[in-house]
Amino acid sequence: MNPKNYVQSTHTWVPYAIGSAIVSIMICIFSGFIIWQNFKTAEKDAEMFTENTVIMLAKQINGVFDKADLLLQAIDYRYRDELIRGTLDSEGFNTYLSESLNWSQDFDNIGFIDAKGIYRFGKDLLQPVILSDRDYFTLLRDRPPFSGSGPMIFSEPLFTRLSKKWTLVMSRRVEHQDGSFAGVVFIRWDLESVSKMFESVRMGSEAVLLLRNSDMAQISRYPMTKAKGMGPGNRGVSEKLKQLIQHSSEYGFYKVISPLDNIERYYSYLKVDKYPFYVIAGQPTNHQLSNWSLAEKLVLAFSILMIVMVIGGARRMFILSQKIISSAVENIAQQIITASPVAMFLLNKKNVVTKANPAAERLFDSKESLLIGLHREQLQPEGLTNPSSRNTNEVFESDNLIKEALFTRHDGSRFTALQSIAKIPNINGNQSTYLETIVDISWLKKIQQQLKQLSQTDKLTGLLNRESADMLISQAMYEAATENSPFSMIMGDIDHFKKINDTFGHPVGDKVLIQIASVIKSGVRDGDYCIRWGGEEFLIVLPNCSIDVASNLAERIRIKIEEIQDNLIGQVTISFGVAKWEKSETIDSLIIRADQTLYKAKHNGRNCVVTDEGLSPQIST
């Protein structure tokens, strides 16, 4: 058959189109997998960020509720005691309530309502006020006798007639000795303080924080909105949140578009311990996915570039093949791959390299004469000493030959590449020839590694972040257990850091955090891990380190920090708690003991180092 007639009758472009399509599809699949993987990582980071936020706020709000409950029980006891003794008088009891109010800055009023619903005692009370119409009063009044020891109850958000503010009222039933109703003692929490608590959390623009009760009535929202019907008391929540709380009443994570501003956000909600309230934190999806978008653009750019290269190479192969179709198939392939910018090899039936193009020489840093004669698998680390005995036909039929693989250069260095193998048709009766294509993607792997490193590093201080702590601590515990070596941990907290932020502002506080982190990082040993645990807290993980060495190291760091003299804020100090891991102890137990020793250091006057002597570890079973 005349070569020209062969070209016209068999559509010789088909193999090249199929080859380029396969490689392009392979690149698209690989790129899509990377994009999907990065997206899931960004989504997980969003959940961890909002989860940590609601955990922190739930702890603060839980502390406020616990404090309120203790005050209510104390006032209840004082009232009944003075009533029994006959020493109850308005002036003295009002003074006691004022002193109780001054003890806690979280509340704006503490009062007492007698059995008739008359507000008798409280702050700035000029004359009795009738509050018998309040829901919390009627609910407590109608409880059965001897129910005063029951749980504290909470009102709906109330707009007070006296102070003209939105408040949340927490109250308890007060009883006579015979169990009859004596009145209600209540504490009023100004909801502006909740807004200030939320405002102190830096979540970025368009983020929202909410406090709702178990009936989904809004208690507080930051930022506040003037939208009609969206103030305190509204129950406008998404159906997704309602369904999640039905299945998981303690914690949940979801994504939804807010009807208030049409912004899509990631949300986490968390129940406030034993109290009927939920803290909800939402952050716009575009904030969390900004880093993912950058990676997506890089991957897409790489994919387009590679597809263009593959298509361009395939097109050039096709043009050259039309010119030399009458030549042997191997000669055709040799001319094609020589002109290709992609590394290519010709393989015979025995899986041996018969030709390598200039791009392959550059990629493998070796001359063609050294590459020819090598078994295909000898280009890869696992085949250097024991190449497979399978011929190319068997490999082509049994393996997935569009894949990612590790290759070895002439000098021993390794790189990751995309590999494909295509069979060149036998036209003139010669032996079958195979074309192997190798595309270096090491730079893309480096980008992935850099993105991973960014997700494990605290942006402000450059230390490791809290998300990476569990893995590092687990690794140190495993090494200590298997090697029978000591392992210690140091927990540090900057003294009076809130005062620095409140007095000089957050930029100065950030500067202090960076300076302290630098001192800590320069003061540890090689192999130790420095972690920003949260806010002004730092954690140092010390593998193969006794508690004495850890204590001395903490003391040296403390002295270096104490020697810092800032022209604006003066001296900065830090307190350290040191704990040693005991065999079979849990991570949580070790962290709790380190935190307890830090608390002792704070209690002992700050600017000191305290070890965990006398604290019992929690042993895992």
VENZI-V991027 format. One record per residue. N is the residue number from 1. RES is the residue in one letter. OMEGA is omega as a letter, one per 30 degrees, with the letter a starting at -180 (none if undefined). Layout:
n,res,omega
N,RES,OMEGA
N,RES,OMEGA
This chain:
n,res,omega
1,M,l
2,N,a
3,P,a
4,K,l
5,N,a
6,Y,l
7,V,a
8,Q,a
9,S,a
10,T,l
11,H,a
12,T,l
13,W,a
14,V,a
15,P,a
16,Y,l
17,A,l
18,I,l
19,G,l
20,S,l
21,A,l
22,I,a
23,V,l
24,S,l
25,I,l
26,M,l
27,I,l
28,C,l
29,I,l
30,F,l
31,S,l
32,G,l
33,F,l
34,I,l
35,I,l
36,W,a
37,Q,l
38,N,l
39,F,l
40,K,l
41,T,l
42,A,l
43,E,l
44,K,l
45,D,l
46,A,l
47,E,a
48,M,a
49,F,a
50,T,l
51,E,l
52,N,l
53,T,a
54,V,l
55,I,a
56,M,a
57,L,l
58,A,l
59,K,a
60,Q,a
61,I,l
62,N,l
63,G,l
64,V,a
65,F,l
66,D,l
67,K,l
68,A,a
69,D,l
70,L,l
71,L,l
72,L,l
73,Q,l
74,A,a
75,I,l
76,D,a
77,Y,a
78,R,a
79,Y,a
80,R,l
81,D,l
82,E,l
83,L,l
84,I,a
85,R,a
86,G,a
87,T,a
88,L,l
89,D,a
90,S,a
91,E,a
92,G,a
93,F,l
94,N,l
95,T,l
96,Y,l
97,L,l
98,S,l
99,E,l
100,S,l
101,L,l
102,N,l
103,W,l
104,S,a
105,Q,a
106,D,a
107,F,a
108,D,l
109,N,l
110,I,a
111,G,a
112,F,l
113,I,a
114,D,a
115,A,l
116,K,l
117,G,a
118,I,l
119,Y,a
120,R,a
121,F,l
122,G,a
123,K,l
124,D,l
125,L,a
126,L,l
127,Q,a
128,P,l
129,V,a
130,I,l
131,L,a
132,S,a
133,D,l
134,R,a
135,D,a
136,Y,l
137,F,a
138,T,l
139,L,a
140,L,l
141,R,a
142,D,l
143,R,a
144,P,l
145,P,l
146,F,l
147,S,a
148,G,a
149,S,l
150,G,a
151,P,l
152,M,l
153,I,a
154,F,l
155,S,l
156,E,l
157,P,a
158,L,l
159,F,a
160,T,a
161,R,a
162,L,a
163,S,a
164,K,l
165,K,l
166,W,a
167,T,l
168,L,a
169,V,l
170,M,a
171,S,l
172,R,l
173,R,l
174,V,a
175,E,l
176,H,a
177,Q,a
178,D,l
179,G,a
180,S,a
181,F,a
182,A,a
183,G,a
184,V,l
185,V,a
186,F,l
187,I,a
188,R,a
189,W,l
190,D,a
191,L,l
192,E,l
193,S,l
194,V,l
195,S,l
196,K,l
197,M,l
198,F,a
199,E,a
200,S,l
201,V,a
202,R,a
203,M,l
204,G,a
205,S,l
206,E,l
207,A,l
208,V,l
209,L,a
210,L,l
211,L,l
212,R,l
213,N,a
214,S,l
215,D,l
216,M,l
217,A,a
218,Q,l
219,I,a
220,S,l
221,R,l
222,Y,g
223,P,l
224,M,l
225,T,l
226,K,l
227,A,a
228,K,l
229,G,a
230,M,l
231,G,l
232,P,l
233,G,a
234,N,a
235,R,a
236,G,l
237,V,a
238,S,l
239,E,l
240,K,l
241,L,l
242,K,a
243,Q,l
244,L,a
245,I,l
246,Q,a
247,H,a
248,S,a
249,S,a
250,E,a
251,Y,l
252,G,l
253,F,a
254,Y,l
255,K,a
256,V,l
257,I,a
258,S,l
259,P,a
260,L,a
261,D,l
262,N,l
263,I,l
264,E,a
265,R,l
266,Y,a
267,Y,l
268,S,l
269,Y,a
270,L,l
271,K,a
272,V,l
273,D,a
274,K,a
275,Y,a
276,P,a
277,F,l
278,Y,l
279,V,a
280,I,l
281,A,l
282,G,l
283,Q,a
284,P,a
285,T,a
286,N,l
287,H,a
288,Q,a
289,L,a
290,S,l
291,N,l
292,W,a
293,S,l
294,L,l
295,A,l
296,E,a
297,K,l
298,L,a
299,V,l
300,L,l
301,A,l
302,F,a
303,S,a
304,I,l
305,L,a
306,M,l
307,I,l
308,V,l
309,M,a
310,V,a
311,I,l
312,G,l
313,G,l
314,A,l
315,R,a
316,R,l
317,M,a
318,F,l
319,I,l
320,L,a
321,S,l
322,Q,a
323,K,a
324,I,a
325,I,a
326,S,l
327,S,l
328,A,a
329,V,a
330,E,l
331,N,l
332,I,a
333,A,a
334,Q,l
335,Q,a
336,I,a
337,I,l
338,T,a
339,A,a
340,S,l
341,P,l
342,V,l
343,A,a
344,M,l
345,F,l
346,L,a
347,L,l
348,N,a
349,K,a
350,K,l
351,N,a
352,V,a
353,V,l
354,T,l
355,K,l
356,A,a
357,N,a
358,P,l
359,A,l
360,A,l
361,E,l
362,R,a
363,L,a
364,F,l
365,D,a
366,S,l
367,K,a
368,E,a
369,S,l
370,L,l
371,L,a
372,I,a
373,G,l
374,L,l
375,H,a
376,R,a
377,E,l
378,Q,l
379,L,a
380,Q,a
381,P,a
382,E,a
383,G,a
384,L,a
385,T,a
386,N,a
387,P,a
388,S,l
389,S,a
390,R,l
391,N,a
392,T,a
393,N,l
394,E,l
395,V,a
396,F,a
397,E,a
398,S,a
399,D,l
400,N,a
401,L,l
402,I,a
403,K,l
404,E,a
405,A,l
406,L,a
407,F,a
408,T,l
409,R,a
410,H,a
411,D,l
412,G,l
413,S,a
414,R,l
415,F,a
416,T,a
417,A,l
418,L,a
419,Q,l
420,S,l
421,I,l
422,A,l
423,K,l
424,I,a
425,P,l
426,N,a
427,I,a
428,N,l
429,G,l
430,N,l
431,Q,l
432,S,l
433,T,a
434,Y,l
435,L,l
436,E,a
437,T,a
438,I,a
439,V,a
440,D,l
441,I,a
442,S,a
443,W,l
444,L,l
445,K,l
446,K,l
447,I,l
448,Q,l
449,Q,l
450,Q,l
451,L,l
452,K,l
453,Q,l
454,L,a
455,S,a
456,Q,a
457,T,l
458,D,a
459,K,a
460,L,a
461,T,a
462,G,l
463,L,l
464,L,l
465,N,a
466,R,a
467,E,a
468,S,a
469,A,a
470,D,a
471,M,a
472,L,l
473,I,l
474,S,l
475,Q,l
476,A,l
477,M,a
478,Y,l
479,E,l
480,A,a
481,A,a
482,T,a
483,E,l
484,N,a
485,S,l
486,P,l
487,F,a
488,S,a
489,M,l
490,I,l
491,M,a
492,G,l
493,D,a
494,I,a
495,D,l
496,H,a
497,F,l
498,K,l
499,K,l
500,I,l
501,N,a
502,D,a
503,T,a
504,F,l
505,G,a
506,H,l
507,P,l
508,V,l
509,G,l
510,D,l
511,K,l
512,V,l
513,L,a
514,I,a
515,Q,l
516,I,l
517,A,l
518,S,l
519,V,a
520,I,a
521,K,a
522,S,a
523,G,a
524,V,a
525,R,l
526,D,a
527,G,l
528,D,a
529,Y,l
530,C,a
531,I,l
532,R,a
533,W,l
534,G,l
535,G,a
536,E,a
537,E,l
538,F,l
539,L,l
540,I,l
541,V,a
542,L,l
543,P,l
544,N,a
545,C,l
546,S,a
547,I,l
548,D,l
549,V,l
550,A,l
551,S,l
552,N,l
553,L,l
554,A,a
555,E,l
556,R,l
557,I,l
558,R,a
559,I,l
560,K,l
561,I,l
562,E,a
563,E,l
564,I,l
565,Q,l
566,D,a
567,N,a
568,L,a
569,I,l
570,G,a
571,Q,l
572,V,l
573,T,a
574,I,l
575,S,a
576,F,l
577,G,a
578,V,l
579,A,l
580,K,a
581,W,l
582,E,a
583,K,l
584,S,l
585,E,l
586,T,l
587,I,a
588,D,a
589,S,a
590,L,l
591,I,l
592,I,l
593,R,l
594,A,l
595,D,l
596,Q,l
597,T,l
598,L,l
599,Y,l
600,K,l
601,A,l
602,K,a
603,H,a
604,N,l
605,G,l
606,R,l
607,N,l
608,C,l
609,V,a
610,V,l
611,T,a
612,D,a
613,E,l
614,G,l
615,L,a
616,S,l
617,P,l
618,Q,a
619,I,l
620,S,a
621,T,none
